[in-house]
Amino acid sequence: MQETVNETLGTGLRPTQPNERVFAIDAVRGTAILGILVVNMMFFAWPFYKILTVGSFSGAGTIDRIAELAIWFFAESKFITMFSLLFGFGFSMLMVRAEKAGRSPARLFSRRLFVLLLIGLVHTILFWIHDVLVYFALTGFLLLLFRNRTNRTLLRWAVVFLALPVLFALIMTTLNTVVWTSPEAVAEFESGVTAQREMFEDFYAQAMTVYSSGTFLEITTQRVFDFIMEFIGGFLAGSVFLIMAMFLIGTVIGRRGMLQNPSAHLDSWRKLLRTAAPIGIIGSAVYTWAHAMTVPLALNWPSFFQTLGVYVGGPALSLAYVACIVLFVQSESGKRLFTPVAAVGRYALSNYLFQSVVCTTLFYGYGFGLFGQVRPALGLLLTLVIFSIQMGLSMLLVRRFRYGPAEWVWRKLTYQAL
């Protein structure tokens, strides 16, 4: 397959070759794939409307509650940010390769984003509404506006993108608790929240029925509806800011060579770990507490601190994770331990899509019909089983194939018409 891709280039512009891969990058990428599955598992097993109506997946079980709190603290908003950072890093590398080959970086990157958008839309419609590829592709076009800016400018804009949702939440919470205090205003607000909650309860009941017992066509129709609801309520309301901030941070890390040549930047990684870890731990603790205290759809101080935890604690702990991994795999023992994880990271796109195929088959009505029956503790166990299978399969693929099937399609369609 690689020969076919190279034949289409003809100009020296080519995707990264296997012998050019950096172990630390694949190790971080593989870890992101694991963390994303940890968070996604509950959304595979339940309608996302459950969070908007009940606020929890755990039910009354103590073990499930502990598992859910652990997911909120260690994983929620940490690995989507890690994946976003790696995307921004890839953007910086692509810019360098295109310029060295005398090609238009904007044209190449735009084509790459368009192909990713197509893959994401197919994935969304046929398998999984919480797909990140569509979000990455759409947000990625904004990166082109920053490709000639300095690193300092990129970092400043990253802070702005993280601060905007927090500032908006602060303004709205302050208005709700300080300004909107008249009985009429309170009654009107509560009436609106009640109506919205009742709407989501209806959506929840419908999704439970369709996903657990519907046909593939019925589930696909429901999936498209749910994606539209999530896109409007999630991506446009705030996820784009988080993703864009991490894109910019990843671009700066790529420009500085911190991931391509980590052994030359160990002091920088140690400094990043010392700075990010305390912020990430405190922010994640605040997020976990606020998540447990917040009433769904409420506009109060716990909901504000939940937002603060997402946009401060999430990115900070994610950066601390990356620094830990990079530093750990500098030793031979660390590298041996992370070898199966790095194999998953080498085929990250294929493994990401593989998770959706497996989990929707397990949970949806056209498969094993387990939808609505798996709570957090069992979900974590399933995550470990599935990821273990992925590590084994990826280790086998490394011996025979340079790219996974999805990676090959993405590269083929990106480079062949240049």
Secondary structure, 3 states (H helix, E strand, C coil): CHHHHHHHHCCCCCCCCHHHCCHHHHHHHHHHHHHHHHHHHHHHHCCCHHHHHCCCCCCCCHHHHHHHHHHHHHCCCCHHHHHHHHHHHHHHHHHHHHHHCCCCHHHHHHHHHHHHHHHHHHHHHHCCCCCCHHHHHHHHHHHHHHCCCCHHHHHHHHHHHHHHHHHHHHHHHHHHHHHCCCHHHHHHHHHHHHHHHHHHHHHHHHHHHHHHHCCHHHHHHHHHHHHHHHHHHHHHHHHHHHHHHHHHHHHHHHHCCCCCCHHHHHHHHHHHHHHHHHHHHHHHHHHHHHHHHCCCCCCCHHHHHHHHHHHHHHHHHHHHHHHHHHHHCCCHHHHHHHHHHHHHHHCHHHHHHHHHHHHHHHHCCCCCCCCCCCCHHHHHHHHHHHHHHHHHHHHHHHHHCCCCHHHHHHHHHHHCCC
